[in-house]
Amino acid sequence: MQTFSGQAALPLRAAFYVALLLTLAFKFWLAMALPMTGDEAYFIYWGVYPDYGFYDHPPMVGWILALLLKLSRAEWVLRLPVIVLPALVAFAMLQYLRPADESKAYLAALSFLLLPVNVWNVLITTDTPLVLFSFLSALCFAAALRRESQLLYAVSGALLGLAFLSKYFAVLLGLAYLAFVLIQPAGRRNWRGLALAFALVLPFAALNAWWNYNHCWANLMFNVYNRHGDAGWSLRTPALYLLSLLYMLSPVALYQFWRGRVALRQRLADSRARFFMLAWMAPLAVFALLALAKQIGLHWLLSFVPFFFMAAALVLSAAQLKKSVVYLFAFSVIHVAGIVGASLLPLEVWKNSRLYDGIVFHVNTAELLQRLEPYAGKYAFSADGFSPAVTASYASGKYFFVFGSASSHGRHDDILTDFRTLAGKNILVLRKNPPDPADYTPYFAAVELRRFELHGASFYLVLGQGFDYPRYRAGVLRPLRERYYRMPSYLPLGHCYFCERYFPDEPCSTR
């Protein structure tokens, strides 16, 4: 039963649609004005060479980009899912919350729309499908709890499976489902519904496991072992995590939750309120534990943010929700003004920044690539890291591979590039920092180093003639195998492209 009439909600409805149009207009402009980032270009190349799995994460964003690439390579087209994502989630919030209280439904949806990250974020990443499928899964699970519908439990599980194929953080939402059932009174624990939901996740998990079994367990290796070299106990990372929470949520609503914590216990008698409180609190509590040893990225929180605003609508008053709307509107206006102002400044304003070479690289990629045209057809083009390689690949439409060790990130190039086929060829390596000749002279018959400037930023070319594959295999590929492809002994060994391609007579090392 609605506690506010449709007439009372009319101004809020108008405010919601005005905010929707303004934020969409700003995001479309930003998506066209902002150069493609390295991470985005990396995922785009998952779409260029589609597969049922990729090195870093499960395949969903690659599948989406593969479809969008059939329409266009324009930035705004490839970023379309993340442009419209907040609007889709906000409408879903409205549909779920309106039957109980239309005014609070609009206030919650408006708060979500005005969250700064939803106003400025136009970057297409693995988090984009994760947010959508996670939120829809939770809505279906909440509806299944209320209606005791086995069909809705099944749909929730299938959507959670799609979220799992987007990013492994979907597991944390599954843990929230389990936690909710556990805290229910003994006679109301629907284990059958939970089991059905989890059963529908299994085919999606099995597909991902099969890809990993046949590809060096790459997702597991990256997410559990290879990317955590900087982990260690620290006071800095918990402090940064707290700041991330304040930025990604509404500090106003957080304060209201805390201030009204006594009354909050009474409102949590509503099972829907308990469910959505757990849906954001349980995963963020896991991140809080991880933050003791590792920095938590802002984007890690994205898929659980909508549940915060759902919970706020169910436990806070309309007057309290309006305060969040006012705060988030003001905060987002500051962001928009800063972004528009920065876009009007000449590029050289950033010349003294340590990021200037990267800014020039991304803003003037086409101009930079013109400097490479004299070498086209004479050299195979590469870069010293995945970000410059895929950024140049996206801008040129021709694939730049990664030469050298690079980092634990972006190693899908290990799947795409076969250095055996480059034996004896000439290779150009594009760099943003001065090269160490010792990193190149052992692997070529002759090496020439060149430097050029673009808008005051220096860039470097390594021109290697006569690539010596056997020495590169011994000096670069073998250490990479030991560093990134030492698989846990508890896993069954299927196929490993890296070991089988370069070391066919030696089994992969184990840890």
C-alpha atoms as one frame of an Amber mdcrd trajectory, in Angstrom:
protein
   0.000   0.000   0.000   1.410   3.381  -1.012   1.953   5.732   1.864   2.287
   8.753  -0.467  -0.190   9.660  -3.203   0.828   9.957  -6.830   0.107  13.676
  -6.611   2.591  14.119  -3.763   5.259  12.310  -5.775   4.731  14.423  -8.898
   7.571  16.953  -8.220   9.946  14.090  -7.445   8.955  12.328 -10.653   9.728
  15.500 -12.611  13.063  15.892 -10.809  13.946  12.287 -11.594  13.336  12.658
 -15.329  15.157  15.990 -15.508  18.148  14.409 -13.750  17.931  11.416 -16.074
  18.034  13.578 -19.212  20.811  15.839 -17.927  23.052  12.991 -16.757  22.547
  11.069 -19.999  23.364  14.173 -22.050  26.528  14.789 -20.038  27.619  11.147
 -20.290  27.078  11.003 -24.041  29.199  14.142 -24.441  31.912  12.782 -22.161
  31.897   9.386 -23.894  32.575  11.121 -27.209  35.137  13.582 -25.804  37.178
  11.228 -23.604  39.865   9.182 -25.385  39.653   5.439 -25.002  41.628   4.296
 -21.960  44.089   1.406 -21.953  41.826  -0.845 -19.867  38.893  -0.195 -22.193
  40.978  -0.868 -25.288  42.135  -4.112 -23.682  38.543  -5.274 -23.223  37.669
  -4.110 -26.736  40.275  -6.502 -28.071  38.497  -9.278 -26.235  35.625  -8.372
 -28.543  37.882  -8.198 -31.603  39.027 -11.776 -30.910  36.017 -13.256 -29.087
  36.379 -16.440 -27.090  34.552 -18.170 -24.260  37.158 -16.901 -21.791  39.963
 -14.369 -21.394  43.107 -14.108 -19.261  42.092 -11.665 -16.516  38.377 -12.215
 -15.985  35.374 -14.182 -17.234  34.188 -13.298 -20.739  30.951 -11.274 -20.497
  32.292  -7.809 -21.355  34.172  -9.286 -24.311  30.952 -10.811 -25.637  29.105
  -7.500 -25.273  31.874  -5.596 -27.039  32.011  -8.185 -29.815  28.357  -7.371
 -30.563  28.878  -3.604 -30.331  31.892  -3.782 -32.649  29.564  -5.080 -35.357
  27.785  -1.706 -35.144  30.720   0.686 -34.831  34.181   1.319 -33.381  33.107
   4.778 -32.169  33.821   5.431 -28.492  30.248   6.359 -27.600  28.883   3.179
 -29.174  31.324   0.894 -27.354  30.607   2.769 -24.114  26.833   2.684 -24.582
  26.213  -0.043 -21.933  27.869   1.963 -19.151  26.270   5.212 -20.327  22.761
   3.824 -19.862  23.524   1.460 -16.960  22.591   3.865 -14.105  19.333   4.690
 -15.863  18.461   0.991 -16.248  19.242   0.268 -12.600  17.321   3.365 -11.446
  14.226   2.280 -13.403  14.476  -1.210 -11.925  14.691   0.349  -8.449  11.559
   2.366  -9.190   9.581  -0.658 -10.310  10.477  -2.574  -7.162   9.963   0.254
  -4.641   6.977   2.165  -6.061   4.241  -0.182  -4.831   5.268   0.501  -1.214
   6.060   4.207  -1.408   6.248   6.117  -4.665   7.956   9.210  -3.246  10.697
   7.213  -1.529  11.120   5.157  -4.682  11.839   8.284  -6.712  14.150   9.652
  -4.025  16.192   6.439  -3.914  16.404   6.212  -7.708  17.309   9.901  -7.902
  20.059   9.426  -5.307  21.521   6.574  -7.330  21.417   8.611 -10.556  23.144
  11.562  -8.892  25.934   9.547  -7.333  29.086  11.145  -8.826  30.502   7.878
 -10.121  27.256   7.326 -12.057  27.467  10.819 -13.507  31.063  10.722 -14.767
  31.776   7.033 -15.309  31.674   6.244 -19.028  34.381   3.559 -18.989  33.293
   0.172 -20.302  34.802  -2.510 -18.054  34.016  -5.915 -16.586  32.072  -4.105
 -13.841  29.427  -2.884 -16.301  27.632  -6.210 -16.872  28.421  -7.252 -13.288
  26.407  -4.326 -11.872  23.417  -5.006 -14.113  23.177  -8.772 -13.655  23.922
  -8.611  -9.919  21.191  -6.060  -9.326  18.607  -7.920 -11.392  19.520 -11.167
  -9.640  19.003  -9.565  -6.213  15.651  -8.089  -7.243  14.488 -11.517  -8.383
  15.785 -13.162  -5.204  13.985 -10.590  -3.045  10.787 -11.130  -5.024  11.190
 -14.898  -4.716  11.474 -14.577  -0.936   8.268 -12.610  -0.782   6.221 -14.724
  -3.199   7.897 -18.067  -2.403   8.324 -18.534  -6.150  10.634 -21.309  -7.319
  10.645 -19.770 -10.801  11.992 -16.482  -9.440  14.675 -18.332  -7.461  15.710
 -20.013 -10.706  15.774 -16.708 -12.637  17.775 -15.122  -9.823  20.309 -17.933
 -10.037  20.622 -17.657 -13.816  21.201 -13.903 -13.517  23.775 -14.541 -10.801
  25.448 -16.945 -13.226  25.613 -14.175 -15.834  27.084 -11.906 -13.158  29.662
 -14.629 -12.405  30.601 -14.680 -16.100  31.147 -10.931 -15.768  33.397 -10.911
 -12.695  34.057 -13.170  -9.717  32.737 -10.587  -7.240  29.341 -12.143  -7.983
  30.389 -14.791  -5.450  30.073 -12.178  -2.689  26.454 -11.578  -3.617  25.865
 -15.315  -3.410  27.365 -15.231   0.090  24.910 -12.474   0.985  22.040 -14.727
  -0.171  23.370 -17.510   2.046  23.793 -15.143   5.009  20.216 -13.916   4.643
  18.787 -17.431   4.695  20.926 -18.289   7.722  19.644 -15.359   9.809  16.013
 -16.145   9.050  13.959 -17.834  11.813  14.381 -21.595  11.647  10.941 -22.189
  10.188  11.389 -19.625   7.415  14.713 -20.681   5.959  14.015 -21.553   2.346
  16.931 -23.854   1.660  15.180 -25.313  -1.349  14.904 -21.932  -3.046  18.512
 -21.072  -2.248  19.695 -24.447  -3.548  17.737 -23.924  -6.779  19.277 -20.477
  -7.270  22.776 -21.814  -6.693  22.106 -24.791  -8.967  21.332 -22.403 -11.829
  24.716 -20.757 -11.339  26.561 -24.042 -11.873  26.362 -24.225 -15.707  27.909
 -20.770 -15.973  30.594 -21.642 -13.437  31.265 -24.916 -15.278  31.798 -23.053
 -18.575  34.333 -20.788 -16.908  36.048 -23.717 -15.187  36.320 -25.576 -18.505
  37.969 -22.562 -20.165  40.396 -22.264 -17.251  41.186 -25.985 -17.337  42.179
 -25.598 -20.986  43.987 -22.264 -20.543  46.537 -22.582 -17.716  43.894 -21.753
 -15.080  44.600 -18.166 -16.116  41.685 -16.477 -14.289  42.543 -18.208 -11.040
  46.262 -17.524 -11.415  45.687 -13.829 -12.055  43.050 -13.162  -9.411  44.463
 -15.323  -6.608  48.227 -15.403  -7.153  49.750 -13.096  -9.751  48.196  -9.702
  -9.055  48.862  -9.466  -5.311  52.579  -8.775  -5.170  51.913  -5.452  -3.380
  49.770  -6.988  -0.639  50.874  -6.579   2.981  49.586  -5.310   6.301  49.168
  -1.538   6.236  47.345   1.311   7.983  47.108   3.177   4.708  44.875   0.728
   2.850  42.066   0.633   5.469  42.060   4.455   5.535  41.803   4.543   1.740
  38.980   2.006   1.869  37.048   4.187   4.324  37.442   7.158   1.968  36.254
   4.960  -0.903  33.104   4.060   1.030  32.380   7.716   1.760  32.833   8.542
  -1.910  30.890   5.632  -3.399  27.943   5.793  -0.981  26.111   8.732   0.565
  27.834   9.952   3.765  24.544  11.613   4.667  22.661   8.315   4.551  25.489
   6.506   6.350  25.251   9.041   9.179  21.482   8.629   9.280  21.857   4.855
   9.499  24.250   5.266  12.422  22.286   7.969  14.206  19.048   5.988  13.979
  20.632   2.612  14.683  18.231   1.869  17.563  15.146   2.479  15.436  16.890
   0.744  12.547  16.687  -2.567  14.371  12.902  -2.288  14.413  12.741  -1.444
  10.720  14.893  -4.449   9.927  11.982  -6.601  11.029  10.920  -6.145   7.396
  12.581  -9.030   5.540  13.111  -6.880   2.444  15.055  -4.313   4.465  17.177
  -7.071   6.035  17.880  -8.554   2.647  19.071  -5.356   0.991  21.070  -4.303
   4.034  22.909  -7.642   3.881  23.314  -7.373   0.100  25.608  -4.357   0.495
  26.974  -4.815   4.009  28.158  -8.414   3.710  30.310  -7.901   0.560  31.693
  -4.592   1.812  32.595  -6.260   5.121  34.652  -8.806   3.141  36.405  -5.932
   1.384  37.049  -4.318   4.775  38.981  -7.433   5.820  40.921  -7.468   2.543
  41.686  -3.766   2.991  43.880  -4.638   5.964  46.435  -5.974   3.482  45.464
  -4.733   0.010  44.183  -1.560  -1.599  40.540  -1.907  -2.620  39.703  -0.310
  -5.958  36.741   2.049  -6.234  35.304  -0.094  -8.991  35.272  -3.144  -6.689
  32.343  -1.555  -4.840  30.220  -0.717  -7.873  27.999  -3.791  -8.023  26.946
  -3.461  -4.362  26.187   0.283  -4.352  22.590  -0.039  -5.683  21.666  -2.216
  -2.695  22.737   0.575  -0.346  20.164   2.910  -1.859  17.518   0.177  -1.915
  18.087  -0.349   1.815  18.001   3.403   2.421  14.575   3.628   0.754  13.260
   0.840   2.985  14.586   2.034   6.365  14.913   5.828   6.102  12.192   8.475
   5.830  11.484  10.568   2.762  12.838  13.639   4.559  16.101  11.822   5.272
  16.388  10.621   1.683  15.936  14.177   0.399  19.058  15.230   2.290  21.064
  12.620   0.387  19.633  13.875  -2.893  20.670  17.454  -2.096  24.184  16.365
  -1.061  24.710  14.122  -4.083  23.382  16.775  -6.474  25.830  19.372  -5.123
  28.716  16.879  -5.139  28.004  15.853  -8.738  27.737  19.470  -9.907  31.282
  19.990  -8.593  32.461  16.966 -10.584  30.732  18.120 -13.767  32.136  21.633
 -13.448  35.635  20.228 -12.892  35.423  17.899 -15.901  34.043  20.568 -18.236
  36.639  23.052 -16.996  39.480  20.578 -17.515  38.287  19.858 -21.054  38.604
  23.548 -21.949  42.218  23.800 -20.842  45.051  23.433 -23.367  46.919  20.142
 -23.233  50.169  21.851 -22.205  48.646  22.860 -18.848  49.468  19.335 -17.649
  53.058  19.460 -18.881  54.606  19.347 -15.409  52.522  16.345 -14.379  54.233
  12.956 -14.236  51.226  11.664 -16.195  51.780  14.064 -19.084  53.298  11.522
 -21.468  50.310   9.224 -20.891  47.874  12.099 -21.462  49.581  13.018 -24.747
  49.676   9.348 -25.747  45.915   8.921 -25.315  44.780  12.330 -26.562  47.039
  12.365 -29.620  47.321   8.674 -30.439  46.552   9.204 -34.126  49.273  11.857
 -34.422  51.719   9.598 -32.590  50.953   6.703 -34.895  51.805   8.867 -37.903
  55.396   8.857 -36.640  55.413   5.084 -37.079  54.242   5.041 -40.693  57.773
   4.969 -42.196  58.310   1.628 -40.457  55.046  -0.017 -41.577  55.650  -3.206
 -43.524  59.300  -3.291 -42.436  58.734  -3.973 -38.746  56.181  -5.854 -36.644
  54.707  -3.274 -34.253  54.701  -3.775 -30.479  54.863  -1.835 -27.196  56.483
  -2.489 -23.839  53.196  -2.827 -21.897  49.600  -3.837 -22.466  48.134  -0.334
 -22.064  50.144   1.414 -24.810  49.906  -1.711 -26.979  46.116  -1.987 -26.943
  45.608   1.799 -27.066  47.694   1.949 -30.231  45.887  -1.153 -31.527  42.473
   0.456 -31.031  43.529   3.722 -32.694  45.227   2.050 -35.656  42.999  -0.973
 -36.148  46.181  -3.092 -36.315  47.251  -5.242 -33.386  50.340  -4.181 -31.406
  51.676  -7.069 -29.343  53.568  -6.764 -26.042  57.338  -7.199 -26.176  59.169
  -7.980 -22.945  58.046  -9.038 -19.495  55.449  -6.288 -18.846  53.306  -6.848
 -15.714  50.808  -9.290 -14.250  47.985  -7.298 -15.867  46.912  -7.548 -19.465
  48.581 -10.857 -20.158  45.882 -11.943 -22.614  48.515 -11.014 -25.172  50.301
 -14.221 -24.111  47.382 -16.045 -25.722  47.216 -13.917 -28.878  50.927 -13.575
 -29.702  53.135 -16.463 -30.778  56.765 -15.330 -30.701  57.834 -18.393 -32.687
  56.283 -16.832 -35.795  58.391 -13.676 -35.319  61.771 -15.438 -35.491  64.169
 -13.548 -37.759  61.784 -10.607 -38.265  62.261  -6.951 -37.452  60.302  -5.642
 -34.442  59.491  -2.046 -33.443  58.822  -1.431 -29.734  56.987   1.781 -28.817
  57.786   3.173 -25.364  56.882   6.151 -23.181  60.112   6.003 -21.167  63.786
   5.633 -22.121  64.724   2.040 -22.988  67.578   0.144 -21.403  69.591  -1.290
 -24.317  70.316  -4.390 -22.212  66.624  -5.296 -22.417  66.828  -5.563 -26.211
  70.337  -6.145 -27.572  70.450  -9.841 -26.518  67.384 -10.598 -28.628  68.235
  -8.968 -31.961  71.055  -9.037 -34.476  71.062  -5.211 -34.351  69.209  -2.600
 -32.300  68.654   1.091 -33.002  67.136   3.495 -30.455  65.231   6.589 -31.514
  63.483   9.384 -29.646  60.872  11.891 -30.768  58.746  14.565 -29.125  55.039
  15.176 -29.368  53.504  18.227 -27.679  56.477  18.400 -25.345  56.347  14.731
 -24.300  59.127  12.315 -25.229  58.509   8.923 -26.800  60.967   6.224 -27.782
  61.314   3.596 -30.472  63.372   0.443 -30.245  64.089  -0.833 -33.761  65.191
  -4.441 -33.475  66.437  -6.243 -36.576  66.575 -10.013 -36.835  64.621 -11.235
 -33.804  66.439 -14.075 -32.016  63.558 -16.232 -30.785  65.659 -18.933 -29.009
  67.412 -16.318 -26.861  64.117 -14.525 -26.155  62.597 -17.845 -25.139  65.425
 -18.423 -22.671  65.786 -14.866 -21.389  62.161 -13.662 -21.261  59.632 -16.440
 -21.822  61.142 -18.956 -19.412  61.175 -16.463 -16.479  57.604 -15.504 -17.374
  56.596 -19.145 -17.220  58.070 -19.457 -13.737  56.506 -16.213 -12.561  52.989
 -16.359 -13.991  52.360 -19.970 -15.044  53.372 -21.996 -11.995  50.040 -23.643
 -11.302  48.879 -24.901  -7.906  49.527 -28.601  -7.464  45.967 -29.144  -6.175
  44.476 -28.318  -9.607  44.113 -30.888 -12.375  46.365 -29.976 -15.296  44.563
 -29.653 -18.601  46.103 -27.589 -21.372  48.340 -24.540 -21.044  48.907 -22.484
 -24.171  52.091 -20.912 -22.776  53.859 -24.094 -21.719  52.722 -26.155 -24.690
  53.642 -23.452 -27.212  57.102 -22.531 -25.938  58.153 -25.509 -23.796  56.436
 -28.545 -25.364  58.885 -30.999 -23.838  58.638 -29.562 -20.306  55.514 -29.731
 -18.138  54.365 -26.522 -16.482  55.902 -25.914 -13.094  53.712 -26.275 -10.033
  53.663 -24.485  -6.692
